[in-house]
Amino acid sequence: MKTVLMGVLAVTFIFTALPVTPAQADDLPLVAAVNPAQLKDDAGKGSFVAKAVNQVGPAVVRIDTERTVTRRAAPDPMLEDPFFRRFFGEEGFPQSPREEHLRGQGSGFIVDRSGVILTNSHVVNGADKVTVTLKDGRTFEGKVRGADEVTDLAVVKIDGSNLPVVSLGNSDQIQVGDWAIAVGNPLGLDNTVTLGIISTLKRSSAQVGIPDKRLDFIQTDAAINPGNSGGPLVNDQGEVIGINTAIRADAMGIGFAIPINKAKTIKDQLAKGERIVHPYLGVQMTMLTPELARQNNSDPNSAFMVPEVTGVIVVRVLPNTPAAKAGLRRGDVITQIDEQTITTAEQLQTIVENSRLGQTLKVKVQRGDVTKQLPVQTAELQNAA
């Protein structure tokens, strides 16, 4: 059963060349140009980027995957002809399934000298064979110890000792405008490095366009391409602050990374093969404001009237879920959970994610002119796929 958050991310850049008068120039925002000299380290020997990459690079790996899928052969049009079926019978032309071998590639990085590797769940999902290649050319067979689709994180183990490792930073300390260095193997090009800045913090998965995840992404303009997935996003000190995971082809070079602090909280569980528990309610929802409610209510073609309040409106209640059992309905506006005011769908999702499995949450809803408080007992989200 899925919990789906409704969200849309629209990114538009417009560049217009217009004449600027001296008076107007004083009102324009300052744009800082990067001087190559500013990238030099204190000793004047190379840039901080090179220093950071040298620090983390040996522990960045390429992950090649193989999996076999069975597909039924495309039907022969002749088999659909009643004439042939009548004379040759239903078994005259058996359709044998055929196997296909699919290959994939991504990145990862070693976090323990014994060979524990962090990567994305979607990089290794369903893989029959995992091959890990180090920067020095050594190859190892990898075993997927654990994967969590909801956070798109996975741990792969290789048999090694005294392997190079990365230094994990603190993603709670990064700021918009900080340097961001993406390292990985995009498009099959090993050991590729791109430089950018942190564009935005806490960009929700719903806004990014992958509502089946439960993440607040780091947004960066450092180029992230297919094959970068699972690789590290590094700060100017060579510390890993995120895991590159998502790109939007329509977002003009904007990439997204999972904050490393999120990975820290579950990597040990994944390494042990333990399942990551995610509580859920079972609703599709979106943010509501009085202004949006008035727009809806003034439209003669609106499906239903909604209360003109601030909160999260329930768009759909999924069957056989905690929300359905508690009596939540489509059109209900959730305004509080456990006496905490709710203003966005992301805020509600965070509260639910941080609750205990089986915990009863006091959900306050506005249903038309009536205010209700419904006890909703969380259950475990079984599968996000």
ZIZIWO-V184083 format. One record per residue. N is the residue number from 1. PHI is phi as a letter, one per 30 degrees, with the letter a starting at -180 (none if undefined). OMEGA is omega as a letter, one per 20 degrees, with the letter a starting at -180 (NA if undefined). NEAR is the number of other C-alpha atoms within 8 Angstrom. Layout:
BEGIN
n=[N & N]
phi=[PHI & PHI]
omega=[OMEGA & OMEGA]
near=[NEAR & NEAR]
END
This chain:
BEGIN
n=[1 & 2 & 3 & 4 & 5 & 6 & 7 & 8 & 9 & 10 & 11 & 12 & 13 & 14 & 15 & 16 & 17 & 18 & 19 & 20 & 21 & 22 & 23 & 24 & 25 & 26 & 27 & 28 & 29 & 30 & 31 & 32 & 33 & 34 & 35 & 36 & 37 & 38 & 39 & 40 & 41 & 42 & 43 & 44 & 45 & 46 & 47 & 48 & 49 & 50 & 51 & 52 & 53 & 54 & 55 & 56 & 57 & 58 & 59 & 60 & 61 & 62 & 63 & 64 & 65 & 66 & 67 & 68 & 69 & 70 & 71 & 72 & 73 & 74 & 75 & 76 & 77 & 78 & 79 & 80 & 81 & 82 & 83 & 84 & 85 & 86 & 87 & 88 & 89 & 90 & 91 & 92 & 93 & 94 & 95 & 96 & 97 & 98 & 99 & 100 & 101 & 102 & 103 & 104 & 105 & 106 & 107 & 108 & 109 & 110 & 111 & 112 & 113 & 114 & 115 & 116 & 117 & 118 & 119 & 120 & 121 & 122 & 123 & 124 & 125 & 126 & 127 & 128 & 129 & 130 & 131 & 132 & 133 & 134 & 135 & 136 & 137 & 138 & 139 & 140 & 141 & 142 & 143 & 144 & 145 & 146 & 147 & 148 & 149 & 150 & 151 & 152 & 153 & 154 & 155 & 156 & 157 & 158 & 159 & 160 & 161 & 162 & 163 & 164 & 165 & 166 & 167 & 168 & 169 & 170 & 171 & 172 & 173 & 174 & 175 & 176 & 177 & 178 & 179 & 180 & 181 & 182 & 183 & 184 & 185 & 186 & 187 & 188 & 189 & 190 & 191 & 192 & 193 & 194 & 195 & 196 & 197 & 198 & 199 & 200 & 201 & 202 & 203 & 204 & 205 & 206 & 207 & 208 & 209 & 210 & 211 & 212 & 213 & 214 & 215 & 216 & 217 & 218 & 219 & 220 & 221 & 222 & 223 & 224 & 225 & 226 & 227 & 228 & 229 & 230 & 231 & 232 & 233 & 234 & 235 & 236 & 237 & 238 & 239 & 240 & 241 & 242 & 243 & 244 & 245 & 246 & 247 & 248 & 249 & 250 & 251 & 252 & 253 & 254 & 255 & 256 & 257 & 258 & 259 & 260 & 261 & 262 & 263 & 264 & 265 & 266 & 267 & 268 & 269 & 270 & 271 & 272 & 273 & 274 & 275 & 276 & 277 & 278 & 279 & 280 & 281 & 282 & 283 & 284 & 285 & 286 & 287 & 288 & 289 & 290 & 291 & 292 & 293 & 294 & 295 & 296 & 297 & 298 & 299 & 300 & 301 & 302 & 303 & 304 & 305 & 306 & 307 & 308 & 309 & 310 & 311 & 312 & 313 & 314 & 315 & 316 & 317 & 318 & 319 & 320 & 321 & 322 & 323 & 324 & 325 & 326 & 327 & 328 & 329 & 330 & 331 & 332 & 333 & 334 & 335 & 336 & 337 & 338 & 339 & 340 & 341 & 342 & 343 & 344 & 345 & 346 & 347 & 348 & 349 & 350 & 351 & 352 & 353 & 354 & 355 & 356 & 357 & 358 & 359 & 360 & 361 & 362 & 363 & 364 & 365 & 366 & 367 & 368 & 369 & 370 & 371 & 372 & 373 & 374 & 375 & 376 & 377 & 378 & 379 & 380 & 381 & 382 & 383 & 384 & 385]
phi=[none & c & c & b & c & d & a & b & c & c & b & b & c & b & c & b & c & b & d & b & d & e & d & d & e & d & c & d & d & d & c & d & d & d & d & e & d & d & d & d & d & d & d & i & c & i & c & d & d & d & d & d & d & d & d & c & e & e & c & d & b & c & c & c & b & b & b & c & b & c & b & d & e & d & d & d & e & d & d & d & d & e & d & d & d & d & d & c & i & d & c & d & b & d & c & d & d & b & c & b & c & c & c & b & b & a & b & a & a & d & c & b & d & d & j & d & b & c & a & d & d & d & d & c & e & i & d & d & b & b & c & c & c & d & d & d & j & d & b & b & d & c & b & d & d & a & b & b & d & d & c & h & c & b & c & c & c & c & d & a & b & h & d & d & b & d & c & d & c & b & d & d & c & d & b & d & j & d & d & b & c & c & b & l & b & d & h & i & c & d & h & c & b & b & b & a & b & d & d & a & c & h & d & d & d & d & d & d & j & b & d & d & c & b & b & c & d & d & c & b & c & d & e & b & c & e & j & d & e & j & d & d & c & c & d & d & c & i & c & d & c & a & c & d & b & b & b & b & d & c & c & h & i & d & b & b & b & d & e & d & d & d & d & e & d & b & d & d & d & d & d & d & i & d & d & d & d & b & d & a & c & j & b & c & a & a & d & b & b & e & d & d & d & d & d & d & d & d & d & d & c & d & d & a & d & b & d & d & b & c & l & b & c & d & d & a & c & d & d & h & b & e & d & d & d & d & j & d & b & d & j & d & c & d & c & b & b & h & i & c & d & c & b & b & d & d & d & d & d & d & d & d & d & d & d & d & d & i & d & c & c & d & c & c & b & c & c & i & c & c & c & b & b & c & d & c & c & d & b & d & d & d & a & c & d]
omega=[a & r & a & r & a & r & r & r & r & a & a & r & r & r & a & r & a & r & a & r & r & a & a & a & a & a & a & r & r & r & a & r & a & r & a & r & a & a & r & r & a & a & a & a & r & a & r & r & r & r & a & a & r & a & a & a & a & a & r & a & r & r & r & a & r & r & a & r & r & r & r & a & r & a & r & a & a & a & a & a & a & a & a & r & a & a & a & r & a & a & a & a & a & r & a & r & r & a & r & r & a & r & r & a & r & a & r & r & a & a & r & a & r & r & r & a & r & r & r & r & a & r & a & a & r & a & r & a & r & r & a & r & r & r & a & r & r & r & a & r & a & r & r & a & a & r & r & a & a & r & r & r & r & r & r & a & r & r & r & r & r & r & r & a & r & r & a & r & a & a & r & a & a & a & r & a & r & r & r & a & r & a & r & a & a & r & r & a & a & r & r & a & r & a & r & r & r & a & a & r & r & r & a & r & r & r & a & r & r & a & r & r & r & a & r & a & r & r & a & r & r & a & r & a & r & a & r & a & a & r & a & r & a & r & a & r & a & r & r & r & a & r & a & a & a & r & r & a & a & a & r & r & r & r & a & a & r & r & a & r & r & r & a & a & a & a & a & r & r & r & r & a & a & r & r & a & r & r & r & r & r & r & r & a & r & a & r & r & r & a & r & r & a & r & r & a & r & r & a & a & r & a & r & r & a & r & a & a & r & r & r & a & r & a & a & r & a & a & r & r & r & a & a & a & a & r & r & a & r & a & r & r & r & a & r & r & a & r & r & a & a & r & a & r & r & r & r & a & r & r & a & a & a & r & r & r & a & r & r & r & r & a & r & a & r & a & a & r & a & r & a & r & a & r & a & a & a & r & a & r & a & a & r & a & NA]
near=[7 & 10 & 12 & 9 & 12 & 10 & 10 & 8 & 8 & 5 & 6 & 5 & 4 & 4 & 4 & 4 & 4 & 4 & 4 & 6 & 6 & 6 & 6 & 8 & 8 & 6 & 6 & 6 & 4 & 4 & 4 & 4 & 4 & 5 & 6 & 6 & 5 & 6 & 10 & 12 & 9 & 5 & 5 & 7 & 7 & 9 & 10 & 11 & 10 & 8 & 10 & 14 & 11 & 8 & 9 & 13 & 10 & 12 & 13 & 17 & 15 & 14 & 13 & 11 & 14 & 12 & 11 & 9 & 8 & 8 & 8 & 8 & 8 & 4 & 6 & 6 & 6 & 6 & 10 & 8 & 8 & 7 & 6 & 11 & 12 & 7 & 6 & 9 & 8 & 6 & 6 & 7 & 7 & 5 & 7 & 6 & 8 & 8 & 8 & 8 & 8 & 8 & 8 & 8 & 11 & 17 & 17 & 17 & 15 & 16 & 11 & 9 & 12 & 10 & 13 & 13 & 13 & 14 & 16 & 14 & 12 & 8 & 14 & 11 & 7 & 5 & 9 & 8 & 9 & 14 & 11 & 13 & 11 & 12 & 11 & 5 & 6 & 7 & 8 & 9 & 10 & 12 & 8 & 11 & 12 & 14 & 12 & 12 & 12 & 9 & 8 & 12 & 13 & 16 & 15 & 14 & 12 & 13 & 9 & 8 & 7 & 6 & 11 & 8 & 12 & 12 & 9 & 8 & 8 & 9 & 10 & 5 & 5 & 7 & 7 & 9 & 7 & 9 & 10 & 14 & 15 & 16 & 16 & 20 & 15 & 13 & 8 & 7 & 7 & 8 & 10 & 9 & 9 & 10 & 11 & 11 & 13 & 15 & 10 & 9 & 11 & 7 & 11 & 11 & 14 & 14 & 11 & 11 & 9 & 8 & 13 & 13 & 12 & 10 & 8 & 11 & 13 & 15 & 13 & 14 & 11 & 14 & 11 & 15 & 9 & 8 & 12 & 17 & 18 & 16 & 19 & 15 & 14 & 15 & 13 & 11 & 7 & 12 & 13 & 14 & 15 & 13 & 16 & 16 & 14 & 9 & 11 & 9 & 6 & 5 & 10 & 6 & 11 & 13 & 15 & 12 & 14 & 14 & 13 & 14 & 10 & 8 & 10 & 8 & 7 & 9 & 11 & 8 & 11 & 16 & 13 & 8 & 8 & 8 & 8 & 8 & 7 & 8 & 15 & 12 & 13 & 14 & 12 & 13 & 13 & 13 & 11 & 14 & 10 & 10 & 7 & 9 & 14 & 9 & 8 & 10 & 11 & 6 & 7 & 5 & 4 & 8 & 4 & 6 & 9 & 11 & 11 & 10 & 9 & 11 & 14 & 15 & 13 & 15 & 10 & 9 & 13 & 10 & 6 & 6 & 10 & 13 & 13 & 13 & 9 & 10 & 7 & 10 & 9 & 9 & 10 & 13 & 15 & 14 & 14 & 13 & 13 & 7 & 7 & 6 & 7 & 14 & 11 & 11 & 13 & 8 & 9 & 10 & 9 & 8 & 8 & 11 & 9 & 7 & 8 & 7 & 10 & 8 & 8 & 8 & 10 & 12 & 13 & 13 & 13 & 13 & 11 & 9 & 6 & 6 & 9 & 8 & 8 & 11 & 9 & 13 & 11 & 15 & 11 & 9 & 12 & 6 & 8 & 11 & 5]
END
